[in-house]
């Protein structure tokens, strides 16, 4: 599943439960017409999915697709506590899609994900006006974290705090003259150590990451149709419009002028 499909996911929260099982808890055998996302934070339970038995434990994420046959029973010696969300997952064209998640995988106990579930607890229980919208928004944040951990193999929750500080600064000051030396000084690191740490944490060099931020902003400005190319270059930190145009084409595969023309043709 590519990024475009992930970005177009629309998910509903039709049922939510912070489940603390009793010895007699069970799910009756039935075919589900929704997607069941269950995140186990303690204990165990035995699920039967499409005729196969699975013992799930703390740290396991269960993603049961729509139209699966599902049942479950409690493990009396190790009662399960979990968060369960049932709902429909479609794309923006209202077509059912399969989430890019395995049936069962262990992601461990992620404190930031548990905090999101606690926010969902609050929204679901208080039921203030608009709580369904808020619940869907939190659910999408939870799914995004699952995608980061499982699909993208990238856990932003454990990124070094010093690099987080630099990334936050870069997102607001990308149009300024930013150097490895300046950022290293900001977080009290040597230039060499900072450069290595930045690449280790982000997968890119500082210069590559800065260019990526600037290109994203330039693309937004181009498609807005409000700016000329030299204005965009200057606003994104490039003093040389020809260098900006060449770099943009290298990164996006087309010239800035082509993006503006495509925007104009679409509006016409």
C-alpha angles and dihedrals in degrees: 000000000000130000094260092060092046091050090053097054117132114190133183129207103217095157131016130178137171091211123204105180127224122210090260097046116129143154113229116237109264144132111259124223093200140052115267115210111184124176115193117211100173142003128012142271136185117237127188112205121182090341098311124109122228130183108212123196143182112310094025121130116207119199111181112186125227115274093030121135109238141180135156143187134197126254101227093201093053111026114205126237115192148147115244129192123181120188148116122283117202139149125250089272090060093250119142113247134189115238113239091240129112120244090252131005136155116240096164125230106316109194095201092052091049088051089054090051089051089054088051089050090056095046093046095048099042093045094196117177108294094020092136090058091047091048091052090049092052091046090055090051089052092049090048090056091049089051090049092053100039109023103029095030088222125126109195091177091076099043113132111273092229091056090046088056091051093047091052090051092047092051090060101032102039091123092060129082101275122180136179088244093054093048092045090053091049091061096034097247132131115258093245095047092046093050092051093044093049092053092044092053100040105026090235137081117255091253093049092050093048090050090050091054091047093048092050091052093044091052091052091050092047094052092047087068091215101106141059119233095253089051091052092048091052094045091052096051102266117127092184113064092193092054089047092051092049093047092047091053091048091052101038103027095237136068122260089243090058090054091053092048091049089051091051093048091051092052091047 
